[in-house]
């Protein structure tokens, strides 16, 4: 990991948050532990930074109610989203074990460089990291996840896809617009929907094997201008309109 991702300028709590001018920022070699209740204030007082000097933060005292759509005020995603000039690495943060739905959880969090640890209880990750344009590494996807539609759509900095669990059935738009993705993951046999799955993945050179249970694959590889080999399309596919539209290699 880049050395800057292991450091964080943390604010001294002596005068926090009543006297922001006297905050003493000191370089730390370990991630900063910040209670969720103070996260927004802490981020608001930190200096603006860049993706390669992201603040490594371990957010503590999270509850299920703190994990929701990024459009909902007060959620973890909303706090990250509204502090968009403060790039953060949440790889040391573990979400609560009882969370099951993470749909749109970090949607539009353009300053998120690394995702938190996803608990095994999660089943729905639809649009979870949608348009997280600074996300470089995908988290481990729990085994019970079934819904991953548009999960990483627009993650233009993502270079490597995560391992897709066997229980996943929906991958429509999962990697749509992941322009830095060079290699596709193995697609589990239970997947039935792959529409727009790799749409506009302009760096993708090799297509994955399409499982026999897939029925909907419209626009699956549309705009994949670097694709060199086409996959075999199983007979189960009933809709493959614009499947290779824009394929020129």
TORKOL-4160 file (C-alpha; in steps of 0.2 Angstrom, whole numbers, padded with zeros to 4 digits, m for minus):
249
<pt num="1" X="0000" Y="0000" Z="0000"/>
<pt num="2" X="0006" Y="0018" Z="m0004"/>
<pt num="3" X="0015" Y="0025" Z="0012"/>
<pt num="4" X="0003" Y="0040" Z="0012"/>
<pt num="5" X="m0012" Y="0028" Z="0014"/>
<pt num="6" X="m0005" Y="0022" Z="0031"/>
<pt num="7" X="m0004" Y="0040" Z="0038"/>
<pt num="8" X="m0017" Y="0052" Z="0044"/>
<pt num="9" X="m0016" Y="0069" Z="0050"/>
<pt num="10" X="m0027" Y="0068" Z="0066"/>
<pt num="11" X="m0034" Y="0083" Z="0076"/>
<pt num="12" X="m0029" Y="0085" Z="0094"/>
<pt num="13" X="m0045" Y="0083" Z="0104"/>
<pt num="14" X="m0039" Y="0096" Z="0117"/>
<pt num="15" X="m0049" Y="0110" Z="0109"/>
<pt num="16" X="m0060" Y="0100" Z="0098"/>
<pt num="17" X="m0072" Y="0106" Z="0091"/>
<pt num="18" X="m0075" Y="0123" Z="0099"/>
<pt num="19" X="m0058" Y="0131" Z="0093"/>
<pt num="20" X="m0054" Y="0124" Z="0076"/>
<pt num="21" X="m0040" Y="0137" Z="0073"/>
<pt num="22" X="m0030" Y="0129" Z="0087"/>
<pt num="23" X="m0031" Y="0111" Z="0081"/>
<pt num="24" X="m0014" Y="0103" Z="0081"/>
<pt num="25" X="m0012" Y="0091" Z="0066"/>
<pt num="26" X="0001" Y="0078" Z="0068"/>
<pt num="27" X="0007" Y="0064" Z="0057"/>
<pt num="28" X="0002" Y="0047" Z="0063"/>
<pt num="29" X="0009" Y="0030" Z="0058"/>
<pt num="30" X="m0007" Y="0021" Z="0062"/>
<pt num="31" X="m0025" Y="0024" Z="0057"/>
<pt num="32" X="m0035" Y="0036" Z="0067"/>
<pt num="33" X="m0050" Y="0029" Z="0077"/>
<pt num="34" X="m0064" Y="0041" Z="0076"/>
<pt num="35" X="m0081" Y="0038" Z="0084"/>
<pt num="36" X="m0095" Y="0039" Z="0071"/>
<pt num="37" X="m0103" Y="0053" Z="0081"/>
<pt num="38" X="m0088" Y="0064" Z="0078"/>
<pt num="39" X="m0084" Y="0059" Z="0060"/>
<pt num="40" X="m0092" Y="0073" Z="0051"/>
<pt num="41" X="m0084" Y="0087" Z="0063"/>
<pt num="42" X="m0067" Y="0078" Z="0062"/>
<pt num="43" X="m0067" Y="0078" Z="0043"/>
<pt num="44" X="m0074" Y="0096" Z="0041"/>
<pt num="45" X="m0059" Y="0102" Z="0051"/>
<pt num="46" X="m0046" Y="0092" Z="0042"/>
<pt num="47" X="m0036" Y="0100" Z="0027"/>
<pt num="48" X="m0041" Y="0095" Z="0009"/>
<pt num="49" X="m0030" Y="0081" Z="0002"/>
<pt num="50" X="m0028" Y="0070" Z="m0013"/>
<pt num="51" X="m0032" Y="0052" Z="m0017"/>
<pt num="52" X="m0014" Y="0046" Z="m0015"/>
<pt num="53" X="m0013" Y="0054" Z="0003"/>
<pt num="54" X="m0030" Y="0048" Z="0009"/>
<pt num="55" X="m0034" Y="0049" Z="0027"/>
<pt num="56" X="m0034" Y="0031" Z="0034"/>
<pt num="57" X="m0049" Y="0031" Z="0047"/>
<pt num="58" X="m0056" Y="0017" Z="0058"/>
<pt num="59" X="m0073" Y="0023" Z="0061"/>
<pt num="60" X="m0080" Y="0016" Z="0078"/>
<pt num="61" X="m0096" Y="0014" Z="0087"/>
<pt num="62" X="m0106" Y="0011" Z="0071"/>
<pt num="63" X="m0124" Y="0005" Z="0072"/>
<pt num="64" X="m0136" Y="m0002" Z="0058"/>
<pt num="65" X="m0145" Y="0014" Z="0057"/>
<pt num="66" X="m0129" Y="0023" Z="0052"/>
<pt num="67" X="m0128" Y="0012" Z="0036"/>
<pt num="68" X="m0140" Y="0017" Z="0023"/>
<pt num="69" X="m0141" Y="0027" Z="0007"/>
<pt num="70" X="m0128" Y="0040" Z="0004"/>
<pt num="71" X="m0143" Y="0052" Z="0000"/>
<pt num="72" X="m0149" Y="0050" Z="0018"/>
<pt num="73" X="m0143" Y="0063" Z="0030"/>
<pt num="74" X="m0133" Y="0057" Z="0044"/>
<pt num="75" X="m0127" Y="0040" Z="0036"/>
<pt num="76" X="m0109" Y="0035" Z="0035"/>
<pt num="77" X="m0110" Y="0037" Z="0016"/>
<pt num="78" X="m0118" Y="0054" Z="0017"/>
<pt num="79" X="m0104" Y="0060" Z="0028"/>
<pt num="80" X="m0091" Y="0054" Z="0016"/>
<pt num="81" X="m0101" Y="0061" Z="0001"/>
<pt num="82" X="m0103" Y="0078" Z="0009"/>
<pt num="83" X="m0084" Y="0080" Z="0013"/>
<pt num="84" X="m0079" Y="0076" Z="m0005"/>
<pt num="85" X="m0063" Y="0086" Z="m0004"/>
<pt num="86" X="m0056" Y="0075" Z="0010"/>
<pt num="87" X="m0051" Y="0058" Z="0003"/>
<pt num="88" X="m0053" Y="0044" Z="0015"/>
<pt num="89" X="m0047" Y="0025" Z="0016"/>
<pt num="90" X="m0060" Y="0015" Z="0027"/>
<pt num="91" X="m0051" Y="m0001" Z="0025"/>
<pt num="92" X="m0049" Y="m0002" Z="0044"/>
<pt num="93" X="m0067" Y="0001" Z="0047"/>
<pt num="94" X="m0079" Y="m0014" Z="0050"/>
<pt num="95" X="m0097" Y="m0012" Z="0047"/>
<pt num="96" X="m0110" Y="m0019" Z="0060"/>
<pt num="97" X="m0113" Y="m0038" Z="0058"/>
<pt num="98" X="m0132" Y="m0036" Z="0057"/>
<pt num="99" X="m0132" Y="m0025" Z="0041"/>
<pt num="100" X="m0141" Y="m0034" Z="0027"/>
<pt num="101" X="m0144" Y="m0021" Z="0014"/>
<pt num="102" X="m0131" Y="m0009" Z="0007"/>
<pt num="103" X="m0140" Y="m0003" Z="m0008"/>
<pt num="104" X="m0133" Y="0014" Z="m0013"/>
<pt num="105" X="m0123" Y="0015" Z="0003"/>
<pt num="106" X="m0108" Y="0024" Z="m0004"/>
<pt num="107" X="m0116" Y="0030" Z="m0020"/>
<pt num="108" X="m0107" Y="0045" Z="m0026"/>
<pt num="109" X="m0094" Y="0045" Z="m0013"/>
<pt num="110" X="m0080" Y="0051" Z="m0025"/>
<pt num="111" X="m0067" Y="0053" Z="m0011"/>
<pt num="112" X="m0068" Y="0035" Z="m0005"/>
<pt num="113" X="m0052" Y="0027" Z="m0010"/>
<pt num="114" X="m0054" Y="0010" Z="0000"/>
<pt num="115" X="m0070" Y="0002" Z="0006"/>
<pt num="116" X="m0074" Y="m0004" Z="0023"/>
<pt num="117" X="m0075" Y="m0022" Z="0028"/>
<pt num="118" X="m0092" Y="m0029" Z="0023"/>
<pt num="119" X="m0100" Y="m0040" Z="0036"/>
<pt num="120" X="m0106" Y="m0058" Z="0032"/>
<pt num="121" X="m0124" Y="m0053" Z="0035"/>
<pt num="122" X="m0125" Y="m0042" Z="0019"/>
<pt num="123" X="m0136" Y="m0049" Z="0005"/>
<pt num="124" X="m0140" Y="m0034" Z="m0006"/>
<pt num="125" X="m0126" Y="m0023" Z="m0013"/>
<pt num="126" X="m0135" Y="m0015" Z="m0028"/>
<pt num="127" X="m0127" Y="0002" Z="m0033"/>
<pt num="128" X="m0117" Y="0001" Z="m0016"/>
<pt num="129" X="m0101" Y="0009" Z="m0023"/>
<pt num="130" X="m0109" Y="0017" Z="m0038"/>
<pt num="131" X="m0098" Y="0032" Z="m0045"/>
<pt num="132" X="m0085" Y="0030" Z="m0032"/>
<pt num="133" X="m0073" Y="0037" Z="m0044"/>
<pt num="134" X="m0057" Y="0036" Z="m0032"/>
<pt num="135" X="m0060" Y="0018" Z="m0026"/>
<pt num="136" X="m0045" Y="0008" Z="m0031"/>
<pt num="137" X="m0048" Y="m0009" Z="m0022"/>
<pt num="138" X="m0064" Y="m0018" Z="m0020"/>
<pt num="139" X="m0069" Y="m0026" Z="m0004"/>
<pt num="140" X="m0071" Y="m0044" Z="m0001"/>
<pt num="141" X="m0089" Y="m0048" Z="m0005"/>
<pt num="142" X="m0098" Y="m0059" Z="0008"/>
<pt num="143" X="m0105" Y="m0076" Z="0003"/>
<pt num="144" X="m0123" Y="m0073" Z="0006"/>
<pt num="145" X="m0124" Y="m0058" Z="m0006"/>
<pt num="146" X="m0136" Y="m0061" Z="m0021"/>
<pt num="147" X="m0139" Y="m0043" Z="m0028"/>
<pt num="148" X="m0124" Y="m0034" Z="m0036"/>
<pt num="149" X="m0133" Y="m0024" Z="m0049"/>
<pt num="150" X="m0123" Y="m0008" Z="m0053"/>
<pt num="151" X="m0112" Y="m0012" Z="m0038"/>
<pt num="152" X="m0097" Y="m0004" Z="m0045"/>
<pt num="153" X="m0104" Y="0006" Z="m0059"/>
<pt num="154" X="m0093" Y="0021" Z="m0063"/>
<pt num="155" X="m0079" Y="0016" Z="m0052"/>
<pt num="156" X="m0066" Y="0023" Z="m0065"/>
<pt num="157" X="m0051" Y="0019" Z="m0054"/>
<pt num="158" X="m0055" Y="0001" Z="m0050"/>
<pt num="159" X="m0042" Y="m0010" Z="m0058"/>
<pt num="160" X="m0046" Y="m0027" Z="m0051"/>
<pt num="161" X="m0063" Y="m0035" Z="m0048"/>
<pt num="162" X="m0067" Y="m0044" Z="m0032"/>
<pt num="163" X="m0071" Y="m0063" Z="m0032"/>
<pt num="164" X="m0090" Y="m0064" Z="m0035"/>
<pt num="165" X="m0098" Y="m0076" Z="m0022"/>
<pt num="166" X="m0108" Y="m0091" Z="m0029"/>
<pt num="167" X="m0125" Y="m0085" Z="m0022"/>
<pt num="168" X="m0125" Y="m0069" Z="m0033"/>
<pt num="169" X="m0139" Y="m0070" Z="m0046"/>
<pt num="170" X="m0140" Y="m0052" Z="m0052"/>
<pt num="171" X="m0125" Y="m0043" Z="m0060"/>
<pt num="172" X="m0133" Y="m0031" Z="m0072"/>
<pt num="173" X="m0122" Y="m0015" Z="m0074"/>
<pt num="174" X="m0110" Y="m0022" Z="m0060"/>
<pt num="175" X="m0094" Y="m0015" Z="m0068"/>
<pt num="176" X="m0103" Y="m0003" Z="m0080"/>
<pt num="177" X="m0090" Y="0011" Z="m0084"/>
<pt num="178" X="m0075" Y="0004" Z="m0074"/>
<pt num="179" X="m0063" Y="0011" Z="m0087"/>
<pt num="180" X="m0048" Y="0005" Z="m0078"/>
<pt num="181" X="m0053" Y="m0013" Z="m0076"/>
<pt num="182" X="m0042" Y="m0025" Z="m0086"/>
<pt num="183" X="m0048" Y="m0042" Z="m0081"/>
<pt num="184" X="m0065" Y="m0048" Z="m0078"/>
<pt num="185" X="m0069" Y="m0059" Z="m0063"/>
<pt num="186" X="m0076" Y="m0077" Z="m0064"/>
<pt num="187" X="m0095" Y="m0076" Z="m0066"/>
<pt num="188" X="m0104" Y="m0089" Z="m0054"/>
<pt num="189" X="m0116" Y="m0101" Z="m0061"/>
<pt num="190" X="m0131" Y="m0094" Z="m0052"/>
<pt num="191" X="m0130" Y="m0078" Z="m0061"/>
<pt num="192" X="m0145" Y="m0075" Z="m0072"/>
<pt num="193" X="m0144" Y="m0056" Z="m0077"/>
<pt num="194" X="m0128" Y="m0048" Z="m0085"/>
<pt num="195" X="m0136" Y="m0034" Z="m0094"/>
<pt num="196" X="m0123" Y="m0019" Z="m0095"/>
<pt num="197" X="m0112" Y="m0029" Z="m0084"/>
<pt num="198" X="m0096" Y="m0023" Z="m0093"/>
<pt num="199" X="m0103" Y="m0009" Z="m0103"/>
<pt num="200" X="m0089" Y="0004" Z="m0107"/>
<pt num="201" X="m0075" Y="m0006" Z="m0098"/>
<pt num="202" X="m0063" Y="0001" Z="m0111"/>
<pt num="203" X="m0048" Y="m0007" Z="m0104"/>
<pt num="204" X="m0055" Y="m0025" Z="m0103"/>
<pt num="205" X="m0045" Y="m0036" Z="m0114"/>
<pt num="206" X="m0053" Y="m0053" Z="m0110"/>
<pt num="207" X="m0071" Y="m0058" Z="m0108"/>
<pt num="208" X="m0076" Y="m0070" Z="m0094"/>
<pt num="209" X="m0086" Y="m0087" Z="m0097"/>
<pt num="210" X="m0104" Y="m0083" Z="m0098"/>
<pt num="211" X="m0114" Y="m0096" Z="m0086"/>
<pt num="212" X="m0127" Y="m0107" Z="m0093"/>
<pt num="213" X="m0141" Y="m0099" Z="m0082"/>
<pt num="214" X="m0139" Y="m0081" Z="m0089"/>
<pt num="215" X="m0154" Y="m0076" Z="m0099"/>
<pt num="216" X="m0153" Y="m0057" Z="m0099"/>
<pt num="217" X="m0136" Y="m0050" Z="m0107"/>
<pt num="218" X="m0141" Y="m0034" Z="m0116"/>
<pt num="219" X="m0126" Y="m0022" Z="m0119"/>
<pt num="220" X="m0115" Y="m0034" Z="m0108"/>
<pt num="221" X="m0099" Y="m0029" Z="m0117"/>
<pt num="222" X="m0105" Y="m0013" Z="m0126"/>
<pt num="223" X="m0091" Y="m0001" Z="m0128"/>
<pt num="224" X="m0077" Y="m0013" Z="m0123"/>
<pt num="225" X="m0065" Y="m0006" Z="m0136"/>
<pt num="226" X="m0050" Y="m0016" Z="m0130"/>
<pt num="227" X="m0059" Y="m0033" Z="m0130"/>
<pt num="228" X="m0048" Y="m0045" Z="m0140"/>
<pt num="229" X="m0058" Y="m0062" Z="m0138"/>
<pt num="230" X="m0077" Y="m0064" Z="m0138"/>
<pt num="231" X="m0085" Y="m0077" Z="m0126"/>
<pt num="232" X="m0096" Y="m0091" Z="m0131"/>
<pt num="233" X="m0114" Y="m0086" Z="m0128"/>
<pt num="234" X="m0125" Y="m0100" Z="m0120"/>
<pt num="235" X="m0141" Y="m0105" Z="m0127"/>
<pt num="236" X="m0150" Y="m0099" Z="m0111"/>
<pt num="237" X="m0147" Y="m0081" Z="m0116"/>
<pt num="238" X="m0164" Y="m0074" Z="m0123"/>
<pt num="239" X="m0159" Y="m0055" Z="m0124"/>
<pt num="240" X="m0142" Y="m0050" Z="m0131"/>
<pt num="241" X="m0146" Y="m0034" Z="m0140"/>
<pt num="242" X="m0130" Y="m0023" Z="m0142"/>
<pt num="243" X="m0120" Y="m0037" Z="m0134"/>
<pt num="244" X="m0104" Y="m0032" Z="m0142"/>
<pt num="245" X="m0109" Y="m0014" Z="m0148"/>
<pt num="246" X="m0094" Y="m0004" Z="m0150"/>
<pt num="247" X="m0082" Y="m0018" Z="m0150"/>
<pt num="248" X="m0068" Y="m0014" Z="m0162"/>
<pt num="249" X="m0053" Y="m0025" Z="m0157"/>
